[in-house]
Amino acid sequence: MQKHHHGFHELFAQLGLPNNDLAIRQFLAEHFLDEKERLAEAKFWNSAQAQFLCEGWRDDADWAEVIDRLDTSLRH
């Protein structure tokens, strides 16, 4: 069984966030993680978003790769 590789547009939609190019760029410019902060524990997520990110990464789901990319993108 092949994994589906999701992109930022799909991830942002799944998180219930605006997912056009401008909205994604703005989100990435306005939100930051410090070096020790875990992505799913960031203050800017609601509980459902945090749970999705945690489970998607932990379960190595189809979402894991793009969640990793998001984590990296938020560490300016």
C-alpha positions in Angstrom: 0.0 0.0 0.0 1.4 3.4 -1.0 1.3 6.4 1.2 -0.2 9.6 -0.1 2.1 12.5 0.1 0.3 15.6 1.3 1.4 19.2 0.8 1.0 22.4 2.9 -2.3 23.3 1.2 -3.9 20.0 2.2 -2.4 20.1 5.7 -3.6 23.7 6.3 -7.1 22.7 5.1 -7.0 19.6 7.4 -6.1 21.9 10.3 -9.1 24.2 9.5 -6.8 27.0 8.5 -6.9 29.2 5.3 -4.9 27.3 2.8 -4.1 29.6 -0.1 -0.5 30.6 -0.8 -0.8 34.0 0.9 -2.4 32.6 4.0 0.2 29.9 4.3 3.1 32.4 3.9 1.5 34.7 6.5 1.1 31.9 9.0 4.7 30.8 8.6 5.9 34.4 9.0 3.8 35.1 12.1 4.3 31.8 14.0 7.5 30.5 15.5 8.8 27.6 17.6 11.8 27.8 19.8 14.4 25.1 19.5 13.0 22.9 22.3 9.3 23.4 21.7 7.4 20.5 20.2 5.1 21.4 17.2 1.9 19.9 18.7 2.5 21.8 22.0 2.7 25.3 20.4 0.3 27.8 21.9 -1.2 28.8 18.6 -3.0 25.4 18.0 -6.4 24.5 19.4 -6.7 21.1 21.0 -8.1 19.4 17.8 -5.2 20.8 15.7 -2.6 19.7 18.3 -4.1 16.2 18.5 -4.1 15.8 14.8 -0.4 16.9 14.5 0.7 14.7 17.4 -1.2 11.6 16.1 -0.2 12.2 12.4 3.5 12.4 13.3 3.5 9.7 16.0 1.6 7.1 13.9 3.8 7.8 10.9 0.6 8.5 9.0 0.4 9.9 5.4 0.6 13.3 7.1 4.0 12.7 8.9 6.2 14.0 6.1 4.3 17.3 5.7 4.0 17.7 9.5 7.8 17.4 9.6 8.1 20.1 6.9 5.8 22.3 8.9 7.8 21.8 12.0 11.0 22.8 10.2 9.4 25.8 8.5 8.3 27.2 11.9 11.9 27.1 13.3 13.2 30.4 11.8 
